[in-house]
Amino acid sequence: MTVNPSQESRWQRGDTITWIYRDPHFPDLLDLRPVTVVADDDRHLAVWLAPGTRMLYPVLADGSEIRSLEGGQRFTAPCAQAVRDWSGAGILVVFQPGTMYSVWFFETGPGVRDSYYVNIEAPFTRTAMGIESSDLVLDVVVQADHSFRYKDEDELEFAHQAGVLTTSQVVQIRRAAASAVEVITRWGFPFDAGFESFRPDPAWVIPGLPANAQWDFEK
């Protein structure tokens, strides 16, 4: 159930919700990550994805990783549902209403999160369980010195060639990336919000998958 923005209520710090990406071409498959709410207000929603979190993600129909395929096949080949644990350090993720990207803060040392990943995606919508969006392929990787580079430009072209994205969608995606770069250049929100020193509450437990979660492969 999608929540009407005019009637939405805010989550509280410490609440657990689901963060979901849906692929319109495979609507029954989920990239689902249980997360803990750090902050939720008119400006942003910040969530914490803890190390070891059990998460759902799509794989190829035979259980292989999607990136094992070349070119446009990555976007059109039959897929299935898999489950795995989030590996590595946890990440803090910031979503902004109406914005076509989220910003991920990665830990580079104990208590320091100064490696950033800008994921271009559809503006998130709220549901009864959490938030949903669709990944839009292109990304921007940002370093501690504020330098940046685009990532997966080749995959964006593959998706376009495969007919998964239209020309107008590609233009919109590139505009969203340019908008993010403008914020990076002036080091605006959320880069200037102090999330580099974020530490999760030690009392927070790792949230589990929804009780009705199902999958075909376990990784």
C-alpha positions as CSV (number, residue, x, y, z in Angstrom):
1,M,0.0,0.0,0.0
2,T,1.4,3.4,-1.0
3,V,1.0,6.2,1.5
4,N,-0.4,9.5,0.4
5,P,2.4,12.1,1.1
6,S,-0.1,14.6,2.5
7,Q,-1.2,12.0,5.1
8,E,2.1,10.3,5.8
9,S,3.4,9.9,9.3
10,R,7.1,10.0,10.2
11,W,9.1,7.1,11.4
12,Q,11.0,7.5,14.6
13,R,14.7,6.9,15.2
14,G,15.2,3.2,15.9
15,D,12.2,2.1,13.9
16,T,12.8,-0.8,11.4
17,I,11.5,-0.6,7.8
18,T,12.2,-2.2,4.5
19,W,14.1,-0.5,1.7
20,I,13.0,-2.0,-1.6
21,Y,14.1,-1.6,-5.3
22,R,11.7,-2.9,-7.8
23,D,12.5,-3.6,-11.5
24,P,9.4,-2.8,-13.6
25,H,10.4,-5.6,-15.9
26,F,10.5,-8.1,-13.1
27,P,7.9,-6.7,-10.6
28,D,7.7,-9.9,-8.5
29,L,11.4,-9.9,-7.7
30,L,12.8,-7.7,-5.0
31,D,16.0,-6.1,-3.9
32,L,14.9,-5.8,-0.3
33,R,17.0,-4.6,2.6
34,P,15.7,-4.4,6.2
35,V,17.1,-1.2,7.8
36,T,16.8,1.0,10.9
37,V,15.6,4.6,10.8
38,V,18.2,7.2,11.8
39,A,16.2,10.3,11.0
40,D,12.9,11.1,9.1
41,D,11.8,14.7,8.4
42,D,10.6,16.9,5.6
43,R,14.2,17.2,4.2
44,H,15.4,13.6,4.4
45,L,15.1,10.0,5.4
46,A,18.3,8.5,6.8
47,V,18.5,4.7,7.4
48,W,21.2,2.3,8.7
49,L,21.9,-1.0,6.9
50,A,23.8,-3.1,9.5
51,P,26.6,-5.6,8.7
52,G,25.2,-9.1,8.3
53,T,21.7,-8.0,7.4
54,R,19.7,-10.7,5.7
55,M,18.5,-9.3,2.3
56,L,16.7,-10.4,-0.9
57,Y,18.2,-9.6,-4.3
58,P,17.6,-10.8,-7.9
59,V,19.8,-13.4,-9.6
60,L,19.7,-15.1,-13.0
61,A,17.2,-18.0,-13.3
62,D,19.9,-20.6,-12.7
63,G,21.2,-18.8,-9.6
64,S,24.1,-17.1,-11.2
65,E,24.9,-13.4,-10.6
66,I,23.4,-11.0,-13.0
67,R,26.7,-9.3,-13.7
68,S,28.0,-12.6,-15.1
69,L,26.2,-11.7,-18.3
70,E,27.4,-9.2,-20.9
71,G,25.7,-6.1,-22.3
72,G,22.0,-5.8,-22.5
73,Q,21.4,-9.4,-21.4
74,R,21.9,-8.2,-17.9
75,F,18.6,-6.4,-18.1
76,T,16.5,-8.9,-20.1
77,A,17.5,-12.4,-19.0
78,P,15.0,-14.4,-16.9
79,C,15.7,-13.9,-13.2
80,A,14.9,-15.5,-9.8
81,Q,14.9,-14.5,-6.1
82,A,17.9,-15.0,-3.9
83,V,18.9,-14.2,-0.3
84,R,22.2,-13.4,1.3
85,D,23.8,-11.4,4.1
86,W,25.1,-7.9,3.6
87,S,28.8,-8.2,3.6
88,G,31.3,-5.7,4.8
89,A,30.7,-2.7,7.0
90,G,27.3,-1.2,7.3
91,I,26.2,1.8,5.4
92,L,24.2,5.0,6.2
93,V,21.9,5.9,3.4
94,V,20.1,9.3,2.9
95,F,17.0,9.7,0.7
96,Q,15.5,13.1,-0.1
97,P,11.8,13.5,-1.1
98,G,11.4,14.1,-4.8
99,T,15.1,13.6,-5.5
100,M,16.3,11.1,-8.1
101,Y,19.2,9.8,-6.1
102,S,20.2,8.5,-2.7
103,V,23.6,9.1,-1.0
104,W,25.4,6.2,0.7
105,F,28.0,6.8,3.3
106,F,30.6,4.0,3.5
107,E,33.1,3.5,6.4
108,T,36.7,3.9,5.4
109,G,38.1,3.6,9.0
110,P,36.8,3.2,12.5
111,G,34.1,5.8,12.9
112,V,34.8,7.6,9.6
113,R,32.4,7.5,6.7
114,D,34.1,9.6,4.0
115,S,33.5,7.4,0.9
116,Y,30.3,8.2,-0.9
117,Y,28.1,6.5,-3.5
118,V,25.4,8.4,-5.2
119,N,22.8,5.9,-6.6
120,I,20.6,7.4,-9.3
121,E,17.1,6.1,-8.8
122,A,13.4,7.0,-9.0
123,P,12.2,9.2,-6.2
124,F,11.2,7.0,-3.3
125,T,7.6,6.3,-2.3
126,R,6.4,5.4,1.2
127,T,4.5,2.2,1.9
128,A,3.1,0.6,5.0
129,M,6.3,-1.4,5.4
130,G,8.9,1.2,4.3
131,I,10.1,2.8,1.1
132,E,10.2,1.7,-2.6
133,S,12.1,2.9,-5.6
134,S,13.6,1.7,-8.9
135,D,17.3,1.7,-9.6
136,L,18.3,3.7,-12.7
137,V,21.7,2.1,-13.4
138,L,24.0,5.2,-13.4
139,D,25.9,6.1,-10.3
140,V,28.5,8.7,-9.0
141,V,31.4,7.6,-6.8
142,V,32.7,10.4,-4.5
143,Q,36.0,10.4,-2.6
144,A,37.0,12.1,0.7
145,D,38.7,14.9,-1.2
146,H,35.3,15.6,-3.0
147,S,36.6,14.3,-6.4
148,F,34.1,12.2,-8.2
149,R,33.6,9.9,-11.2
150,Y,30.6,8.4,-13.0
151,K,30.1,4.7,-12.7
152,D,28.2,2.2,-15.0
153,E,27.9,4.6,-17.9
154,D,28.4,1.5,-20.1
155,E,25.5,-0.3,-18.4
156,L,23.3,2.7,-19.0
157,E,24.0,2.4,-22.7
158,F,23.4,-1.3,-22.6
159,A,20.0,-0.8,-20.9
160,H,19.1,1.8,-23.6
161,Q,20.2,-0.5,-26.4
162,A,18.1,-3.3,-24.9
163,G,15.0,-1.2,-24.9
164,V,14.8,-1.2,-21.1
165,L,15.3,2.5,-20.9
166,T,14.0,5.0,-23.5
167,T,16.0,7.9,-24.9
168,S,14.0,10.4,-22.8
169,Q,14.6,8.3,-19.7
170,V,18.3,8.3,-20.3
171,V,18.3,12.0,-20.7
172,Q,16.4,12.3,-17.4
173,I,18.9,10.0,-15.7
174,R,21.8,12.0,-16.9
175,R,20.2,15.2,-15.7
176,A,19.7,13.6,-12.2
177,A,23.4,12.7,-12.1
178,A,24.3,16.2,-13.2
179,S,22.1,17.6,-10.4
180,A,23.9,15.4,-7.9
181,V,27.3,16.5,-9.2
182,E,26.3,20.1,-8.7
183,V,25.6,19.3,-5.0
184,I,28.9,17.5,-4.7
185,T,30.8,20.4,-6.3
186,R,29.4,22.9,-3.6
187,W,29.4,20.1,-1.0
188,G,25.8,20.7,-0.1
189,F,23.3,18.5,1.7
190,P,23.6,15.7,2.7
191,F,27.4,15.7,2.3
192,D,27.7,18.6,4.8
193,A,25.3,17.2,7.4
194,G,27.9,15.5,9.6
195,F,27.0,11.9,8.7
196,E,30.8,11.1,8.3
197,S,31.0,10.6,12.1
198,F,27.7,8.6,12.4
199,R,27.7,5.6,14.7
200,P,24.7,3.3,15.1
201,D,23.1,2.9,18.5
202,P,24.7,-0.3,20.0
203,A,21.2,-1.2,21.3
204,W,19.9,-1.6,17.8
205,V,19.3,-5.1,16.7
206,I,19.7,-6.3,13.1
207,P,16.2,-6.3,11.6
208,G,15.0,-9.4,9.9
209,L,13.3,-10.1,6.6
210,P,9.5,-10.0,6.5
211,A,7.8,-13.2,7.6
212,N,6.4,-13.8,4.1
213,A,9.8,-13.5,2.4
214,Q,10.5,-16.3,-0.1
215,W,13.5,-17.1,-2.3
216,D,14.8,-19.6,-4.8
217,F,18.5,-19.5,-4.0
218,E,20.5,-18.9,-0.8
219,K,23.9,-17.4,-1.2
